[in-house]
């Protein structure tokens, strides 16, 4: 039997060095995800599903498991766990990543695992009056976040990750960096939001100056920009517009930094405002994006323009918003509208 020395090297009984210790599975998954530029949220989700898969199979290593165990795990999620098809597909994506990119196993059954069919749901859209009512019951940073989501069509994380340098007040324009699919795009900055957004930027810059004075002030940069541009992370333009009130330890780099605000800040604000406004519709950050797109199409803007503003790869994704144009389902005017209203109830 050999043993491992302090450097993690396996040594035999004759004290001759053997092969280096194999990295732990979860550490290797993290490394592979980060090399490929996956987000921290995806990293956490994939590790979560890998852990559940291993526990569901009596802590056996994935190398010892195969198609039968993967399909049983996914079926259990759907039948007993009653998860949504999108959740089941995320679990499958996590396991496929582990087998293909971490364990480097080219197994033919991977492509034969049946994926759950996604449910095509009609998005919840607020009317213009409902948007006004919702925003009227919000204030401060949650109000500005909600107003920007409705006014620009950005996704929640695109808004939270917005950097100061990507706001162009002269052109009334916001550049969205590394949106869904890693693509950049530009969207409109409502003129009426220029002043409150400028004030928010001033607050973020004041926090940055305080951080610099205390020996901090370097924000996280995407990809390898920190190595390519030394000191860029300390420049004002790279700071988050919606900077967090407190510094926190970066889970990847392990250093103290000022991150952007947590998404729960807006979620709580929307929940309180919805209740106060008496709205019966379920309202999330994405509801404001849906409303932005629908109202633009109502105003006669070309669907290709809306597609570019939203950052959709395929126009068919954008076409879902044509279902509401203040004229009922699929924009159709009902023939009943031309008939005299005669109540069957005698009214």
N, C-alpha and C positions, 0 to 999 in steps of 0.2 A: 504494500500500500504506500502511495506517495503522500505528500502533504504540501500545503501551499505556504510559501514564505511571506514576509511582509509586503513584498512587491507583487503578490498574487501569482507567482510563477509556481507551477506544479513541479515538484522535485521527486525523484525516485529514491529508492532505498540506497542507491550508490551515490546519492547527492548530485547526480548529473541533472542539469536542467531539462525539463520536458517542455511540451508545448505551452505557450502562454494560456492563462485562464480565459475561458470563453466568457464574453460579456453577458451579464444577466439579461434575460429576455426583454424585460420592460425598459431597461436602459438602452438596449439596442433599438427597440421600437421608437423611443424618443429620438435617438440619433438619426434614424432613417427619415423620420417625419420632418425633423428640422433641416436636414440636408436638402430635402425637396421643397422647403418653404411652406409647409403646412402651418396653419394658424394654431395658436395656443388652445383655442376652443376645440378644434378638431383633434389635437393631440390628447386633450383630456377625454374627449368622447371615445376615441379609439382605444385608449388604455382602459377605460371603463368597460367597454364591450369585451376586450380581451380578458380582463379579470373575471367577468361574469361567465365567459365561455369556459375558462379553466376551472372555476369553482363548480360549474354545472357538470363537469366531467371528472369529478373526484380529484381535482388538482393535477391531472395528468398534463404533460407537456404537449403543446399542439402538434409536435412532430409525430406523436403517437396516435393522433386522431385523424379522421378523414371525413369524407363526404357525409357518411351516415350521421356522425356526431354534429357536423355543421347544420345539416338539414333538420335534425331533431331539435337543436338549440333554437333555430329560427322558427320552427313550428311551435315550440313551447312559448316563444315570445308572442306569437300571434294568437294562439288558442287560450293559453292560461294567463299570459300577461296582457292580452288584448291591446297590444301596442298598435299605433298607426302604421300603415305600410311604409311611410317615410322613415320611421324609427327602425323598422325591421331591415330596411335597405341600408341604413347607416351601420347597423350591426354587421351586416354582410360585407359592406365595404371595408370595415375595420379588419375583419378576419381575412379577406382577400389580400389586403395590404400586408398583413403579417406573414401570410404564406408566401406571397410573391416577392416582396422586397426585403423582408427581414430574414425569413428562413430560406429564401431562394429555392423554393420547391416548385417546380413546374409540373403541377398536377392537372391532368386533363379534366378531372371532375369539377375543378373550380368554375369553369365556364358553364357547367351544366346545372349548377345550383339555381333553383327557380327563385327569381326575384318577385317580391310582392308587387302587384299592380297598384300604382299610385291612384289616389282618389282625386278626381278633378272637381274642385269646389269653386263655386262662384265667390269672388272676394267680397268682403264687407266694405261698403263704401258709405261715407258720411255725405250728407247734403252740405251745401255751402253754409246754410244756416246752422246746421249741427256743428260744423267746424268752428264757426264764430262763437257759438254757445260754449263749446268745449274749451276753447282758448280763453274765453272770458272768465273761466273759473280756474285759470292757472296763472302763475306768476314766477318771476325769477328765472333761474336756469332751466327748470322743466318747461316753462312757457317758451323760451327761446328755442330749445331743442325741438319741441313739438311744432312750433311755427316754421322752423327750417325744414323739417321733414315734409310738411305739407307744401311749403313754398318752393322746394327744390326737387322733391321726389327722391332724395337720397335714402338709402337703407340706413338702419339705425347705426350699425357699426361704422359705416362710411362717415356718418355725421360725427360720431364720438371720436374717430381717429383723424378728424380734419386738422391739418397743420396750418399755422398762421400764414405761411408763405403761399398757400393755395387759395387764399381768399383775395380776389381782385376787385376792389371797390370801384376802380376806374372803369372797368368793363362790365360791372354788375354780373360777375361770373365766379363760379366756384369750380376748381379742378378736383375731381375725385380721383385719388391715387389708389391703384391696386384694388379696384372694386371686385365684384364677383368674377371669377375666372382670371384674376390678376390683371385686368384691363383698366387703363386710365380713360377718363372721359370728362367732359365739361357740362355743367348744368347752370341754370339761371340763378342769380342771387336777387331776390325781390328787393326793389329799391326801398320799400318800407321797413325792411329788416336791416338795412345798412347801419343805421345808428346804434340799435341795441347790440348788433354783432360787433361793431367797433368797440363798444364799451366792454364787452366780454373779452375781446382780445387785449384791451388795456389791462384788465384784471389778470389775465394769464401772464402778460409780460411783467407785471408787478411781482407776481409769485416767482417768476423766473429770476428776476433780479435778487430777490430774497434768497433763493436757492444758491445762486452764484456766490453771494456774500458769505454763505455758510459752508462753502466748499463743495456744493452739489451742482445741480443745474444741467446735467447731461441727460438728455432724453434718449429713449431707444429709437434706433433707426432701422428701416426695413432692409432686408437682404444683407449685403456685405458693405453697405455704404459707410458704416463706422470705420471699417478698415481702409476704404478707398479715400474717404475725405476725413482726415484727422481733425477733430475739433468741431465737426459739423453738428454734432449732437448738443453742443452748448450754444449754438447760434439761435437768436430769437425766432427766426423764421421756421425752424423745425419744431418748435414747441407746440403742444396740443392747444387748440382753441379752447376746448372744454377741459382744462386741466383740473385734476383732482385737488381737493382741499388739503390733503395730506400726502407726504411722500410715502412710498411703500417699497418693499424689496422685490425687485424683478425676479420672477420665478425661474427665468432661464439664466440670466447673467449673475444673479445673486447679489446685485448691488442696489443701493437705495436710489430711487428715481421718482420723479413725479409723473404718474401715468395719467390717462384721461379718466373722467368720471365713470363710475360703474353704470351699466345699463339699467340697474334697478332704480336709479334716481328718476328716470323718465317713467318707468313702469308704475311706480308709486304715484307720481304726479298725474298720470293719465287715469289711473283707477279712481283717485279722489275726485278729479274733475268730472269724470263720467257720472259718478254718483251724485255730485252736487248739481250737475246740469240736468239730471233726470233722464239721461239717454238710455234707451233699452238695448241698443246695439252693443256687441262686444267690441271694445276699442283697444287696439294695440298700436305700437309704433308703425307697424306695416300697414295698418288701416289708413294712416295719413298718406303713405306713399300710394296706396290704391286710389285714394280720393284725388290726389294730385293728378294722376294719369287720367282718371275718368273725367275730371273737370276740364282738362286740356282738350280732350276729344270732344266734349260738349261744346267747347268754344270754337270748334272747327279746325283745330290744328291737325296737320297731317300725321298719320299714325307712324310714319318713319321718323318724324321729328321726335315724337313721344318715345319711340323705341330708343333713339340715341340718348335722350335725356335720362331715361331709366337705366340704360346700360344693358339692355336685353340683347343676347346674342342672336336670337331668332325673332322675327316679327310676329310669329304665331303666338309667342308668349304675351306680346303686347295686345294682341287682338282680343284677349279676354275682357279688356276694359270697354269694348264696344257694346257690351251687354246692357249697359245702363246709359241711356242718353235722355233721361227724363221722359221716355216714351214707352216704358215697360220692357219686358223681356226681349232681348236681341234687337232693341231699337224699333220694334214693330208697333204701329198704331192699331189698336184693336178695332175691328169693324163695328163693335157694339157702340163705339163712341158716336156713330151717326144715327142711332136710334133714339126715339123719345124715351125718357125715363118713366116707365110705368111700374110702380112697385107691386110685386106679387103679394105683398103683405097688406095692401090696401092703404098705404101711406101716401 
